[in-house]
């Protein structure tokens, strides 16, 4: 393959990964905007999406669209339960305590996933065949197209939800000013519940669409979601356009770095970028300067 | 802050007594305990105590959380391992070199992120931890890669070589004892009061002339140096290191120890290290359930006893005592 073809190939696979990071980053943002915390359970949302998809689609042979919806619904409910249970019951609402509660829940769920599905990587068949499509010399799988299409669908849905529906607007109001929102008659707790549920659903979608390419196991979500988190920081934490941009840039840089520099350090690139952003421009690419220096 | 006055009430006046009891325990335990396995567990507790006591200074007093202490612990371990084994450096000076090197690295990680408001240190240290771990695995010609680095020489003083669990018990616990002593002194010093002020209100502390960035960075570097010291001891004790011991799950574990013990209570940190190390050992029998129990415990303690196990239970006991007193009074009146 010529160099420019190779680079093109890297960019394609980078964009694929990047869209996954973007979906996960959006999940981080929704909870961050509602509560101000970093939700480490995001990793398990991604894992559970993939593993439930495996159970429903590969084991129980439930048709694809239903498996997809069932898994999304299940993880959405799990997200809601996490908020309704430990997060709401917590005696201290200090951010740092809530963050570590999510770390605790994340360990519990990861352990449970290990018990239920075991430690092995599980394959999931592609949504529609394996026939390679060639574009300018780069190889593209149908699954790549599914990933792009579903991500675009998710982004359009979120855009519509947050800007056109009353509930979405109420959620934005809560993130802008919780007390004012509450005074305006918005049920803040319900909005937080909704943010956990949506985050769960988003994580699950991310985990399901990447699974046919990367296989899925009880801890696939960990690395993916940490990188999604790096993407959220890169784009400007809390900013949804930033999350998408951050995800795509991170995916492409990682893929180019792994391909052209060294594949050994593939996983290190995302975190090097994370550190550089934190040190040089902590508000991220599109942040509003919330991370002011003191 | 109110919640810390609880623990200082609990431990404040009796601090010297507790120190003497701890010293006596360290001297006497080997007289009574003969089981080699118990020594291994106690040594691991000692190593964890050093890390956790340092980390507790950062979390409890500077109000900042690090998810990168496994990396600093690992840097101590790997620097000691590589320099003494491959390059035949003398072990003791190497330990100091490792501590200094780790301190410098911690400064460069901590300083930029501590200048920012919010919890940026968590993210920066988490990223840093993952990068360091990847380097441990991938630089295999220097670090031995994923299979680890064997053949590290044990420490020795003169003719005394610390080459078994029993001798290492004294070595590790001497360091653990002094790390507790240093932290207690630090907390009760000018620096400690500055740190408490920062935890209470950063803005107020700043207005009163406390250079908050400066203190936070200092305590972060200090806690990294504690971790590095513990890492070096670990390397010379086990004579083998591998990357898996230093991934970010270990960072989460040590933070859990601090939180379960009670943030800001040094004795609580010691207690947390002991409790969770023993718990992990017991759970090793049922390895499958290890991470579930760990996670559930962390969640439950945080949800119901956010001040930590020790302080939380003490508060509960106090409340009941007060309630009993009130009821007694009421009975007297009626």
Interface residues (C-beta under 8 A of the other chain):
Chain A: X38 X86 X89 X90 X91 X92 X94 X95 X96 X97 X99 X100 X101 X103 X104 X105 X106 X107 X108 X109 X110 X111 X112 X114 X115 X226 X229 X230 X233 X264 X265 X267 X268 X271 X272 X274 X275 X278 X279 X282 X290 X291 X292 X293 X294
Chain B: X63 X65 X109 X112 X113 X115 X116 X117 X118 X119 X120 X122 X123 X124 X126 X127 X128 X130 X131 X134 X135 X138 X202 X206 X212 X213 X252 X255 X256 X259 X288 X289 X290 X291 X292 X293 X294 X295 X296 X297 X298 X299 X300 X302 X303 X304 X305 X306
